Amino acid sequence: MATRKKKDAAATPAKVSKAQALRDKDVAGLQTEIKDLQKAHFGLRMQKATQQLSNTSTLRVTRRDIARAKTILAQKQQQETQAAK
């Protein structure tokens, strides 16, 4: 019986570069990025509702990008408040 290869626990390079690109932005840049992603996600949801969206996986990708950006924004804000103390 063939054994399956286990996935490496490390993040894939594509995810690392997305996160790194977001970490390089400042707080204002992250906030505009989140707003842009939310607008794009809304448009995708409308396309899905009207049966115009052919690739529904883009909804998941956009939702995860929003979560990634919000997480990094929260981390940056927490670092700023700790630095201010």
N, C-alpha and C positions, 0 to 999 in steps of 0.2 A: 504494500500500500504506500502510495506516495505521500509525503508529508508536505504540508503547505509552509511556505516561508512566512515568518511572522513579520508584521510591519514594524519598522523602526519607530521607537518612541519619539525620536526627534521630529520636529516639525518639517514639513516639506519646504523646499526653497521658495516656492511661490508664496506660501503663507508667511514665511519669514520676511520676504521682501515687501509684502503688503503692510505688515505690521511695522517694519522698519521705516517705510515711507511715511506712515502715519506718525510715528514717534519723532520724526524729523520736523514735523510741523509744530507751530506754536498753538496756543489755546484757541485763538481766534480762527486760525486756519482749520483746526479740527472742528470747530463749531460750524463753519461754512461747509465743510466736507460732509458733516452729518446731515445738514439741511438739504444739500444736494442729493445725498443718497436717499433721504426720506422722500423727496420729490420723485426720484426715479422709481422708488418702490411703490409709491402711490400710482404712478402711471402704469406700472406693470400689473398692479392689482386691478386697475380699471380695464386693461387689456384682457386679463383673465376673465373678468366678469362678463365682458362682451364677446367672449370666445375668439379673440384676436391674437392671443398669446400662444405661439407654437411651442416654445421651449419654457416649460414651467419651472425648470430648475434655476432659472435666473432669479426667481423670487427668493429662493433659499439663499443663493449666493449674495444677493443684495441685503437680505435680512442679516446675514452673518457679518457682512462688511459694516453695517450700521452698528452691530453689537461690538465689533472689534474697535471701531472708532470711539464709541462711547466708553469702552473700558479704558482705552489709552487716555481719553480726556479726563476721566475720573482719577486716574493715576497721576496725571500731571497736576490736576487741581489739588490733590492730596499732598503732593510734594511741595507745591507752592505754599500751602497753609502750614506745613511743618517747617519750611524754611523761614516763614515769617515769625515763628515763635521764638 
